[in-house]
Amino acid sequence: MAILSSEPRPHERRAGNIWNLPNQITLARIGLAFIYIFLQSSGLQERSVWVHTVTLIIFIVAGISDWLDGYLARKMNLLSDFGRLFDPLADKILICAALIGLMGHHLIPYWIVVLVISREFLITGLRLVALQQGQVLAAEKAGKHKTVSQIVTIIVGLLFLTLQEWSRGEELSFAMRFMERIQPWLNYWTLLVSIGSGIYYLWKNRKLLE
């Protein structure tokens, strides 16, 4: 991910207000993340159709908002340091919560979750180092690919849990058997992309650690 100067360009100076539309969407996603965490904790304690359904919907809406706030920020020339810092933070909160939830339902191994979350903390630490040096690290394609892999893996897992609850007591459908079989492959895909993008990120910004 590239290092951006802390001095905003002329068309970005107007984006300093955190209440612009893209940043409002980012803040809303943080709120959705905490609602998701609350509902997910309830779902781990008791099997509930509506909990799994609502958490699936929340995650999909949050994923769409992740694309939308970035698109609007570029379209409306409202790129800001706040967005560059809090947009990935909102993603991390939601992604980590969802991975832990899937681990609780035995759909992803704990060691994969630990490695992926460790990667997120490591890159967040690098962002803080850059911030202390008056710089903000912006997202790059490697980070976006990582996010897409995580979102796809999580949505498949949440969809499987939702369908499982809706069809409780019935034989697994073809779609459910398919999702159950591809889940391990998606887990490893997410792990490889997450670790690979983390190594790329650290290497590209290695001067921050000197």
C-alpha positions as CSV (number, residue, x, y, z in Angstrom):
1,M,0.0,0.0,0.0
2,A,1.4,3.4,-1.0
3,I,2.4,6.0,1.5
4,L,0.5,9.2,1.0
5,S,1.7,12.6,2.1
6,S,-0.1,14.0,5.2
7,E,-0.4,17.3,3.3
8,P,-3.8,17.1,1.4
9,R,-4.0,18.1,-2.2
10,P,-6.2,21.2,-3.0
11,H,-9.3,19.3,-4.0
12,E,-9.0,17.2,-0.8
13,R,-8.9,20.1,1.6
14,R,-12.7,20.3,1.6
15,A,-12.9,16.7,2.6
16,G,-11.6,17.4,6.1
17,N,-15.1,17.4,7.6
18,I,-15.7,13.8,8.8
19,W,-19.5,14.3,8.2
20,N,-19.2,14.1,4.5
21,L,-21.2,11.2,2.9
22,P,-18.4,8.7,2.4
23,N,-17.3,9.1,6.0
24,Q,-20.8,8.8,7.3
25,I,-21.1,5.5,5.5
26,T,-17.8,4.4,7.0
27,L,-19.1,5.3,10.5
28,A,-22.4,3.5,9.8
29,R,-20.4,0.4,8.9
30,I,-18.6,0.6,12.3
31,G,-22.0,0.7,13.9
32,L,-23.2,-2.3,11.9
33,A,-20.1,-4.1,13.0
34,F,-20.9,-3.8,16.7
35,I,-24.6,-4.8,16.0
36,Y,-23.2,-7.8,14.2
37,I,-21.0,-8.7,17.1
38,F,-23.9,-8.6,19.5
39,L,-26.1,-10.7,17.3
40,Q,-23.3,-13.2,16.6
41,S,-22.7,-13.7,20.3
42,S,-26.4,-14.6,20.7
43,G,-26.1,-17.0,17.7
44,L,-23.2,-18.8,19.3
45,Q,-25.2,-19.4,22.5
46,E,-28.3,-20.7,20.9
47,R,-29.3,-21.9,17.4
48,S,-31.6,-19.3,15.9
49,V,-32.8,-18.9,12.3
50,W,-33.4,-15.2,12.6
51,V,-30.0,-14.4,14.1
52,H,-28.1,-16.1,11.3
53,T,-30.4,-14.5,8.7
54,V,-29.9,-11.0,10.1
55,T,-26.2,-11.4,10.6
56,L,-25.9,-12.5,7.0
57,I,-27.9,-9.5,5.8
58,I,-25.8,-7.1,7.9
59,F,-22.6,-8.6,6.6
60,I,-23.7,-8.2,3.0
61,V,-24.9,-4.7,3.5
62,A,-21.6,-3.8,5.2
63,G,-19.7,-5.3,2.3
64,I,-21.6,-3.2,-0.2
65,S,-21.0,-0.1,1.9
66,D,-17.3,-0.8,1.9
67,W,-17.3,-0.5,-1.9
68,L,-19.8,2.4,-1.9
69,D,-17.9,4.7,0.5
70,G,-14.7,4.3,-1.5
71,Y,-16.5,4.9,-4.8
72,L,-18.3,8.0,-3.6
73,A,-15.1,9.4,-2.0
74,R,-13.3,9.2,-5.4
75,K,-16.4,10.3,-7.4
76,M,-17.1,13.3,-5.2
77,N,-13.4,14.2,-4.6
78,L,-13.9,13.7,-0.9
79,L,-10.8,11.6,-0.2
80,S,-9.6,12.3,3.4
81,D,-7.2,11.0,6.0
82,F,-10.1,10.1,8.2
83,G,-11.5,7.8,5.4
84,R,-8.1,6.3,4.7
85,L,-7.7,5.5,8.4
86,F,-11.1,4.5,9.5
87,D,-12.3,2.7,6.3
88,P,-9.9,-0.2,6.8
89,L,-10.5,-0.1,10.6
90,A,-14.2,-0.7,10.1
91,D,-13.4,-3.6,7.8
92,K,-11.1,-5.2,10.3
93,I,-13.6,-5.0,13.1
94,L,-16.3,-6.7,11.1
95,I,-14.0,-9.2,9.4
96,C,-12.4,-10.3,12.7
97,A,-15.8,-10.7,14.4
98,A,-17.1,-12.7,11.5
99,L,-14.1,-15.0,11.4
100,I,-14.3,-15.7,15.1
101,G,-18.0,-16.5,14.7
102,L,-17.3,-19.0,11.9
103,M,-14.6,-20.5,14.1
104,G,-17.2,-20.8,16.9
105,H,-19.4,-22.8,14.5
106,H,-16.4,-25.0,13.5
107,L,-16.4,-23.8,9.9
108,I,-12.9,-22.4,10.0
109,P,-9.9,-23.7,12.0
110,Y,-8.8,-21.6,14.9
111,W,-5.1,-21.4,13.7
112,I,-6.2,-19.8,10.4
113,V,-8.3,-17.2,12.3
114,V,-5.3,-16.5,14.5
115,L,-3.0,-16.0,11.6
116,V,-5.4,-13.8,9.6
117,I,-6.2,-11.6,12.7
118,S,-2.5,-11.4,13.6
119,R,-1.9,-10.1,10.0
120,E,-4.6,-7.5,10.5
121,F,-3.1,-6.3,13.8
122,L,0.4,-6.2,12.3
123,I,-0.8,-4.0,9.4
124,T,-2.8,-1.8,11.8
125,G,0.4,-1.3,13.8
126,L,2.2,-0.3,10.6
127,R,-0.5,2.2,9.9
128,L,0.0,3.7,13.4
129,V,3.7,4.0,12.8
130,A,3.1,5.8,9.6
131,L,0.6,8.1,11.3
132,Q,3.2,9.0,13.9
133,Q,5.5,10.0,11.1
134,G,2.8,12.2,9.6
135,Q,1.8,9.8,6.8
136,V,-1.3,7.9,6.0
137,L,-1.2,4.5,4.3
138,A,-3.9,4.1,1.6
139,A,-5.3,0.8,0.4
140,E,-3.8,-0.9,-2.6
141,K,-5.0,-3.7,-4.9
142,A,-3.4,-6.4,-2.7
143,G,-5.4,-5.2,0.3
144,K,-8.6,-5.1,-1.8
145,H,-8.0,-8.7,-3.0
146,K,-7.5,-9.8,0.6
147,T,-10.7,-8.1,1.6
148,V,-12.6,-9.7,-1.2
149,S,-11.3,-13.2,-0.3
150,Q,-12.4,-12.7,3.3
151,I,-15.8,-11.4,2.4
152,V,-16.5,-14.3,0.0
153,T,-15.3,-16.9,2.5
154,I,-17.4,-15.4,5.3
155,I,-20.6,-15.0,3.2
156,V,-20.4,-18.6,2.1
157,G,-20.0,-19.7,5.7
158,L,-22.9,-17.4,7.0
159,L,-25.1,-18.6,4.1
160,F,-24.4,-22.2,5.0
161,L,-25.3,-21.6,8.7
162,T,-28.5,-19.7,7.7
163,L,-29.7,-22.5,5.3
164,Q,-28.8,-25.1,7.9
165,E,-31.1,-23.5,10.4
166,W,-33.9,-23.0,7.9
167,S,-33.7,-26.7,6.9
168,R,-33.1,-28.1,10.4
169,G,-34.0,-31.8,10.5
170,E,-34.0,-32.1,6.7
171,E,-31.4,-33.6,4.4
172,L,-28.8,-31.2,3.2
173,S,-29.5,-29.7,-0.2
174,F,-27.1,-29.8,-3.1
175,A,-26.2,-26.1,-2.6
176,M,-25.5,-26.7,1.1
177,R,-23.3,-29.8,0.4
178,F,-21.5,-27.7,-2.2
179,M,-20.8,-24.9,0.3
180,E,-19.7,-27.3,2.9
181,R,-17.2,-28.8,0.6
182,I,-15.7,-25.6,-0.7
183,Q,-15.5,-23.9,2.7
184,P,-12.1,-25.5,3.5
185,W,-10.7,-24.3,0.2
186,L,-12.0,-20.8,0.7
187,N,-10.4,-20.8,4.2
188,Y,-7.0,-21.6,2.7
189,W,-7.5,-19.1,-0.1
190,T,-8.2,-16.4,2.5
191,L,-5.2,-17.4,4.5
192,L,-2.8,-17.3,1.5
193,V,-4.1,-14.0,0.2
194,S,-4.1,-12.4,3.6
195,I,-0.5,-13.5,4.4
196,G,0.7,-12.7,0.9
197,S,-0.8,-9.2,1.0
198,G,0.6,-8.6,4.5
199,I,4.1,-9.5,3.3
200,Y,3.8,-7.3,0.3
201,Y,2.5,-4.4,2.5
202,L,5.4,-4.7,4.9
203,W,8.0,-5.0,2.2
204,K,6.7,-2.0,0.3
205,N,6.7,0.2,3.4
206,R,9.8,-1.3,5.0
207,K,11.4,2.1,5.3
208,L,8.9,3.0,8.0
209,L,10.5,0.4,10.2
210,E,14.1,1.5,9.7
